[in-house]
Amino acid sequence: MKIAVVGTGYVGLVAGACFAENGNEVICVDKEPAKVRLLQRGKIPIYEPGLDELVRRNKAEKRLTFTTALERGVRNAQIVFIAVGTPTGEDGSADLQHVLAVARDTAKAMNGYKVIVNKSTVPVGTAAKVREVVRRETTHPFSVVSNPEFLKQGAAIEDFMKPDRVVIGAEDPRASELMSELYAPFTRTGAPIMLMDCASAELCKYAANAMLATRISFMNEVANVCEAVGANVDQVRRAVAADRRIGPSFLFPGVGYGGSCFPKDVKAMLKFASAKEYKFEILESVEAVNERQKLRLLGKVQKHFGSLKGKRLAVWGLAFKPRTDDMREAPSVPLIRGFLDGGASVHAYDPEAMTVARTIFGSKISYAENSYAALTGADALVIVTEWNEFREPDFARMRKLMRTPAIFDGRNLYKPEQIRAHGFTYASIGRP
Ligand code: NAD
């Protein structure tokens, strides 16, 4: 099939490359000329495992091309995906300006029937808004479809190629048939294609993210209670997760959720529920708990040292989660700001997010070449992101490098007894 994907970020680029991989002819459109130039040269502007190879291969086969010219993409395509950002607006709701701008420009460029697909995460009612905008600008026939994306950064290609489910909200059979045909190769393993109305499809994405955020905040609260009563969250979690009604995913306590999706989608869902006079109380608490949890390690470090003035802190992990360079809403940001405000100096290391970190902190912190270099002369190590390379470090080497051997582990990477045997003071989340 001939496809245009508008917006070449985490979702658009992965979707475009994966559609091309399955034999479709894909034009990826982005309004950022620098990004498009980079992609045209076969370079990937983001870090996502396996994406560079996928893009290079499909580009070489001429199934995947990049342009800033929306018109060229639209004219060539049967299906136009909108995969632009829907950031949090000033009042907390999803800002739809980019989605509606693309819808308008798509309509102006149309030269026949098109299926216009919302892949961005958008509040209920957006398909209707897009339909309205397009109708005003064109006399050509079209269908609007909601096709929310569930991929996870860090495993985006695997998620896209083998989704748990594909959700398609469509109001007419012509569009549902085209979409089902497009996704058929992705669902050979038996994953369902779920056809539904647009409003339900739009809500699916928010409900799923809200549920995942709820599990994280819930488990963080359980961990905090564990600390208060002297229980061990590792053991509690294992027992809870063994219940088949609950399962093990998203039950790890930590420093709170971040990223470009959970925080903004939780906010947006609260907003569109309250616009209909529904107070989503659980979700309000999920958000409040998360804000508090992001600063939990700061409290522990402050309590340990009394004052942070003049302390040298090593920070391992800056990205909001492993296998990405994304620092949007990363817990590392308020945490590091708290350390700096307290008068500490911060020496940070992340395997992929250093370039992004420089745009946030500039010269306020220093950037280490590797995890050990960050430790030189440190009064404590603070672990924020659970990159695999932090899981089995050389503790003896770490002790030699640090001024005082103290570790504040926001991801429970080590066994407390093991690390204390190495001579470290150790604090983690929800464990004695
Ligand atoms: P992103 O910010 O990485 O990428 C958006 C891209 O759209 C940018 O490259 C930007 O230049 C481009 N763009 C904006 N306006 C444009 C326009 N008018 N014309 C052409 N290009 C334009 O965003 P993302 O992380 O890929 O997210 C996109 C959407 O998908 C959001 O709604 C997000 O909530 C949703 N989503 C994201 C993820 C994720 O893990 N990142 C997962 C599922 C869903």
Residues whose N, C-alpha, C, O or C-beta is under 5 A from the ligand:
A	BS01	NAD	V6 G7 T8 G9 Y10 V11 G12 V29 D30 K31 E32 A83 V84 G85 T86 H98 A101 V102 K119 S120 T121 E149 F150 L151 K152 Q153 S260
